[in-house]
Amino acid sequence: MKDALERLGLGPCHHMYEIVEKPEQIPAWQALIKGGSRDMGGVFAGYASQVDWPGAHFWRQSLAAFPDAKVLHSVRPPEKWWASFDKTIGKLMERYTELDFPPHIVEILDMSRDFIGEQTLGGQFRDKEAVLAAFAKRTEEVVAAVPEDQLLVFDVAEGWEPLCDFLQVPVPDIPFPHLNLRGDFWEVLGGEPD
């Protein structure tokens, strides 16, 4: 989604990778996760759009800060989403303390375990049924809270047309980006643990 939005001229787009590349952002996110300042305008200063955690965790605060924003809620078939989550984020949250990461990556992972593993998934991030229930609940909450004319529930498999129609931008003459596969996820982190 980050790549797609940036190709549509809605960049730069904030994503977890931004924090990895700009560790000076970590303290602001840590404060947010611990209930500190909810200055969403400040944490997203310089960005035209946002996808992924940690920003997606604060979707209610972002909607309050940007009440006219268009909200893109990306979904996948639950079983496919679980298969990906289980082999990437879930596995990483379970194993990261055993791995040799630079200190700023450990800080990001500590933070992620808190807002993903605890706050979003109730500490049950390795329990498939609990995770899938949280996945469904989040979609229900977003659909109930966001005005219908500001919301697109979107599966990237749908391609450019529904996204561009919602954002009122021309459809590009290039294939929809297909990134962040399991191998890409682990490559960024130095390789998947056994």
N, C-alpha and C positions, 0 to 999 in steps of 0.2 A: 504494500500500500504506500509506503514511504516513496518508493521509486515512482509509482504511478502518479501520485499527487505532485511530485516535483516535476515530472514530465508534462503535467497539465498546467504548469506555471504556478502551483500553490506551494512553493518552497521558499526558503528551506522548511523542511518538515521535521519536527522533533520526534525522536524515536529513542529507545534505550541506547542505540549505538552512539547517539550524541553525547550521552553521559560518559560512555566508555572513552570516547575521543576527547572529551572536555571535562576532566575530573573536577574542575573548579565548580561545576554544577552540583556536585554531590551534597554539600552542606544544605543547600536550599531544599533539595528533595528529602534529605534526612529530617529536616525541620517539619516539612509538610507531613511526613509519615508519622511523626511523633505528635502531631496535632498543633504544630506551630502555625505561623502566618499562612494564610490562604491566599497569598498574592499571586494568583495564577497569571495575571498580566506580566508580573516580574519574571516568573520562571519560564514563560514562553516569549519573553522579549526577543525580538529578532527573528521569530519563526512565524510563518504564515499558516501552518497547519501542524497537526500532531496526531500520531498514531502510536500504538504499542504501550506497554507499561514503561515507566511508572505513570505517565500522563493519563492513560486510560483509567487508572485506578481512581483518579480524581475527576471523573466525568461530571459529577454533580456540581462540584466547585467550578469547573471550567464552564459549564453551561450557565451558572450564575454570573460568572465574570464576563462571559461573552454571550449574552442572551439571544443575539440574532444569528449566532453561528449555525452553520449546517453541521449536523451530527451524522457521521458515518459509523455505523455499528457493523463491523465485519463478523461474519459467521462462517462456519463450515459444517458439514454433516458431523454430528457429535462424535461418532466412532472414529472418523478420520482425524478430528481435532484431538481426541484423546490419544490416538496412536502417535501423533506428533508431539503433543505436550509430554507424554510419558517418557519418550526417548530423548527429549531436549530439556525443557525447563524443569520438569519434575525430577528427572535424573540429576540435573545440575544442582538443584536445591538440596537433594539428598546427599550428594557426593562432594560438593565444592570445598568443604573443610579439609578433605583429604588431598586436594590438588594444589599444585604450586602456582598460585596466581600473584601478580603484583598487588601491593596493598590497596590501591584504589579499586581494583576489581573485587577484592574481598569485601570492601566497604559496600560496593554496589550489590554484591550477592547477599550480604547480611541484610541490607535494606530490602532487597527483593524477596528474601525469605519471609520478612516481616509482612510486607504488603500483599504479596501473592500467596505465600504459604499459609500465613496466619490470618490476616485480615480478609482476604478474598476466599480462601479455601478452608478456613477454620482449622488449620494444622493438619488437614487430611489430604495433602497434595499427592500422596501415593495411593490413595483409595479411589479407584476408578468411579464407583457409583457416587461418592461424595463430590468428586471433581466435576462429573457430568451434571450433577444436580446444581452445583454452583454456576456452571456454564449456562444452563437453561435459566436459572434465576436471574442472572445478570441481563440476559436478553429481555426477559419479562420486565425487569425494572426499567431498562432503557426505553422500551416501547411504551410503557405506562407513563413515563416522566417527560419524554421529549415530544413537543408538538409534532403532529404528523407531517406537516409541511416542512419541517426542519430535519426530518430523519430519513435516512436510507439504511435499511438492513440489507447488507450486501455480502455476497459470496464472490470472491475474486474469479471463480469459474464462470461467472456471468459476463466477464470481459468489460470492455470500455463503455458500451452503450448506456446501461443504466446509471453508471457512475457519472459519465459526462452529461447525461440528461439532467440528473439531480444537481450537478454543480453548474449547469448552464455554460459548458465550455465545449468547443469542437472536439469530435472524436479524432484522436491521432491516427495517422496512417502507419502505425507500427504495432507489433504484437503486444498484448498486455504483459507487463513484466512478471516473471516467475522466479522469485528469489527466495532466500531464507529457507532453503531446504535443510533437512537434517544435517547433511554434510557441511553445508555453508555455516550453520549454527556452530558446530563443533570446531570447524576450521578457524573461526574467529577466536576461539578459546584455546587453541593449541592442540586440538585433537580430542576425540571422544574417549573417556576412560573405559576400561574393560568392565 
